[in-house]
Amino acid sequence: MYKNVLQSIDNIAIWPVISFVIFFLFFVCLLWYVFTQDKEVIHKLKSLPLEQDKPEPEQSNQHPL
């Protein structure tokens, strides 16, 4: 049933090609971003989960009278 419905749509064969091109361009852009990223930034982000959190002083939102 679905096969007959999809076959009746004009130019249906172009959509898988468009989907593949979008995926391929996204993947290539992502690879380019990863390989051109600064190594210092990568090292900083890599060690971020292991850093000890320093408690920040609490600021009061109340105004003095």
Backbone bond lengths (Angstrom), bond angles and torsions (degrees), N, CA, C in turn:
res aa  C-N    CA-C-N  psi(-1)  N-CA   C-N-CA  omega(-1)  CA-C   N-CA-C  phi
1 M - - - 1.450 - - 1.535 110.61 -
2 Y 1.335 116.84 -51.07 1.456 119.95 -178.95 1.527 111.27 -64.77
3 K 1.335 115.65 -33.26 1.456 119.35 179.47 1.518 110.59 -62.08
4 N 1.300 117.40 -40.76 1.465 121.08 179.23 1.526 111.30 -67.62
5 V 1.327 116.49 -37.51 1.463 119.47 179.64 1.522 110.08 -67.00
6 L 1.330 117.42 -45.63 1.460 120.67 -178.86 1.529 112.06 -67.41
7 Q 1.312 117.80 -34.05 1.459 120.25 179.06 1.520 112.10 -69.08
8 S 1.298 117.14 -23.37 1.467 119.88 -179.14 1.527 112.69 -80.12
9 I 1.327 118.01 -10.83 1.469 121.33 179.51 1.527 108.61 -82.03
10 D 1.324 115.84 130.54 1.460 120.80 178.97 1.529 110.19 -69.77
11 N 1.321 116.47 140.51 1.463 124.15 175.91 1.533 113.03 57.69
12 I 1.311 117.98 35.29 1.462 121.08 -179.25 1.529 111.47 -70.73
13 A 1.314 117.99 -23.75 1.464 121.16 -176.78 1.520 112.62 -71.05
14 I 1.317 119.08 -16.61 1.463 120.93 -177.90 1.531 112.03 -78.03
15 W 1.317 119.14 -24.24 1.466 121.53 -175.77 1.525 113.51 -65.92
16 P 1.315 120.78 -40.68 1.476 118.01 175.01 1.521 112.48 -63.27
17 V 1.315 117.36 -34.64 1.466 120.85 178.29 1.527 109.99 -66.81
18 I 1.314 117.20 -44.59 1.465 121.36 178.10 1.525 110.48 -61.70
19 S 1.310 117.96 -42.36 1.465 121.73 178.86 1.525 111.10 -62.56
20 F 1.323 117.08 -42.37 1.454 120.76 179.21 1.523 111.25 -65.34
21 V 1.317 117.64 -41.24 1.466 121.16 -179.96 1.522 110.53 -64.51
22 I 1.322 117.84 -42.57 1.464 121.24 178.00 1.521 110.38 -62.46
23 F 1.326 118.13 -45.93 1.461 121.49 178.62 1.522 110.79 -61.90
24 F 1.332 117.33 -45.00 1.458 121.30 -177.55 1.531 110.99 -64.09
25 L 1.323 117.96 -43.26 1.461 121.11 178.09 1.526 111.73 -63.72
26 F 1.313 116.95 -41.50 1.458 120.48 176.94 1.520 110.77 -61.88
27 F 1.322 118.02 -44.42 1.456 122.67 -179.44 1.527 110.87 -64.20
28 V 1.314 118.00 -42.53 1.469 121.26 179.33 1.528 110.31 -66.11
29 C 1.325 117.39 -42.14 1.470 120.29 177.92 1.523 111.34 -63.78
30 L 1.301 117.32 -39.05 1.456 121.01 177.91 1.523 111.39 -65.20
31 L 1.320 117.47 -42.79 1.468 120.50 176.41 1.520 111.01 -62.75
32 W 1.318 117.16 -42.69 1.463 120.55 178.22 1.524 110.83 -60.60
33 Y 1.329 117.30 -43.11 1.469 121.72 179.07 1.526 111.29 -62.41
34 V 1.313 117.12 -43.62 1.464 121.10 -177.99 1.528 111.02 -65.44
35 F 1.319 117.52 -43.58 1.459 119.92 -175.87 1.523 113.51 -79.40
36 T 1.316 118.32 -16.49 1.458 120.10 178.18 1.522 112.87 -102.23
37 Q 1.314 117.47 0.00 1.456 121.74 -179.51 1.523 109.90 -67.68
38 D 1.324 117.27 143.81 1.458 122.86 178.83 1.534 109.95 -66.20
39 K 1.310 116.40 135.10 1.472 121.30 -176.57 1.527 112.14 -66.25
40 E 1.309 117.87 -30.64 1.466 120.93 177.68 1.527 111.06 -65.22
41 V 1.303 116.31 -40.52 1.470 120.12 178.91 1.520 109.95 -65.49
42 I 1.313 116.96 -41.51 1.464 120.62 178.95 1.523 110.52 -63.00
43 H 1.331 116.64 -42.74 1.466 119.98 179.44 1.530 110.59 -64.29
44 K 1.322 117.24 -41.33 1.467 120.75 178.66 1.522 111.04 -63.31
45 L 1.328 117.01 -44.75 1.464 120.21 -179.95 1.522 111.73 -68.51
46 K 1.325 116.26 -32.32 1.459 120.18 179.90 1.525 111.46 -66.42
47 S 1.316 117.01 -38.00 1.461 120.03 -176.70 1.523 112.74 -90.49
48 L 1.289 117.84 -3.46 1.459 121.82 -177.06 1.533 114.04 -58.67
49 P 1.328 120.69 -44.25 1.471 118.94 -179.35 1.534 113.77 -67.12
50 L 1.317 117.72 -19.58 1.463 120.49 -176.90 1.518 113.61 -93.42
51 E 1.309 117.77 -9.38 1.454 120.57 -179.51 1.527 110.08 -70.40
52 Q 1.332 113.74 146.12 1.459 119.59 176.64 1.517 108.35 -79.56
53 D 1.319 115.31 134.77 1.458 119.44 177.47 1.516 109.60 -75.78
54 K 1.297 115.27 133.39 1.461 120.81 175.49 1.522 107.18 -96.82
55 P 1.313 117.26 122.51 1.468 117.93 -179.09 1.525 110.20 -67.23
56 E 1.302 114.65 131.33 1.455 120.13 177.80 1.523 108.45 -88.56
57 P 1.314 116.50 144.62 1.477 118.00 178.28 1.519 110.42 -63.73
58 E 1.299 114.63 138.93 1.453 119.01 -179.67 1.522 109.44 -75.02
59 Q 1.297 114.04 138.08 1.454 119.00 178.11 1.511 108.34 -106.56
60 S 1.282 114.70 133.66 1.456 120.14 179.86 1.517 109.66 -84.45
61 N 1.309 115.75 135.01 1.456 120.45 178.59 1.525 111.76 -87.65
62 Q 1.321 116.74 -4.15 1.465 119.86 -179.40 1.526 109.64 -83.66
63 H 1.306 115.03 139.35 1.456 120.96 178.21 1.524 109.19 -90.12
64 P 1.317 117.12 141.09 1.477 118.08 177.82 1.529 109.88 -67.58
65 L 1.319 114.66 147.49 1.468 119.09 -179.38 1.487 112.79 -77.11
